[in-house]
Amino acid sequence: LICYPTVCFFGLTGNILSVLVLSQRKLRSSTNTFLVALAVSDAIKLINDCFYFLVILLLNVDPATGEKAYGYLYPYAHYFFNMSVCITAWLTVSVAAERYILVCHATRARQLCSIHRARMTSILVFVSMSLLTVPLGLRYKTLWNTHKFVTAYSWIQNLLRSIIPLFILCTLNYFIVQALRQTRASRKRISGRHRITLMLISVIGVFLVCVTPDAIMSTFFGFGYYEADFLVRGVREITDLLLTVNSAANFIIYCTFNKVFR
């Protein structure tokens, strides 16, 4: 009742400002195209969290109305939550992959990294992850029966939502950091690009810290959904709040590292 509205209000404001600033003609680039798409995905997550906060508020103020709202909204909220987290994960991977190409394969960067490619990749991520998570919109109804498809699909979805992106991001970050160390002698010549790279490494780092607890809860233990006990659901509130923080934190990182953005 305190953390969610606070983080959501700040995060939504920051993401709206990020879209407005990064969409300006003088700031258009392939990297900023990915960051705009990331801000949109994060905004979807935060709007969904706002509805969650309102339902919890209703449960405290008017339990009967709150229970009805919970029953009607939970299946849809479950879908948008997972959809936005999946999209954010793979957009973050896309940002890391582009930065890896720019830092480690600079000669091919002009050919591989373009605004058009970034737009097409972002659209592909949005469409594919939205379709991937459709079964999660059907997971909860008045009655829910567990069967083999649910178990298999849950593993596939959790792997694509967190485990595989985390592995790829750790690998790409390692190569990016190694390349930065090798170019330390010429840092003054590439100071602008260096600062942008550090900014994006920070975005990836925040993602890794905020998503890892959720990945452990969801994938390895399968904990935290409506049918879990209250202790597990309480712990899950913390991991979900970290996901909300991840959706709200990028604006601070942009302001910290990017003078043009400020």
Helices and strands as residue ranges (DSSP letters): H 3-22, G 25-27, H 30-61, H 63-104, H 106-112, H 115-132, H 134-137, H 148-158, I 159-163, H 164-182, G 184-190, H 191-215, I 216-221, H 230-257
